[in-house]
Amino acid sequence: MNVHIGPLKPHHAGQVLTIQRAAYLAEARRYGAWDLPPLVETLDEIREHLGDGTPAFGAFDGARLVGSVRSRVDGERMEVARLAVAPDVQGGGVGRRLLEAVSTRVPRDVRVVWLFTGAESDGNLSFYESAGFVRVGEHLDAVGIRCVTLEQKVI
């Protein structure tokens, strides 16, 4: 597999939706929550997000999108959102490359990159911590799942 990382644009929304839904099914099973936001987000919402100018990247194997990540910027903070990798290529470094891409291409005023994942998602927590993110708190998300917030300072 020869994967390259590139920017995502609104015309990629359909592929992003497919990858996102496939990738987040394991989390839905883990928590028994089929209404996770990444699973109910609409094509139009994704298209709009990809057009808002915030950093968003895809991992492409030829023409096939095999992973995606988006962000949301609020002043000096940027959230890493919707990191998703196709189930058949998970474990091959695609997620790490996407996380590096979005974490190192932040807008000028951003000082902290943050994200959250389920508190019972041990693999995700290990992955983010190995990438330099530090646990800073816990909260319940919109569907009642206990989540861990992690942060990384921008240098």
Salt bridges, closest charged atoms under 4 A:
GLU27 OE2 - ARG30 NH2 2.80
GLU41 OE1 - ARG70 NH2 2.69
GLU41 OE1 - ARG82 NE 3.16
ASP44 OD1 - ARG47 NH1 2.82
ASP52 OD2 - HIS49 NE2 3.98
GLU79 OE1 - ARG72 NH1 3.73
ASP88 OD1 - ARG64 NH2 2.84
GLU129 OE2 - ARG135 NE 2.50
GLU138 OE1 - ARG146 NH1 2.88
GLU151 OE2 - ARG77 NH1 3.00
GLU151 OE1 - LYS153 NZ 3.93
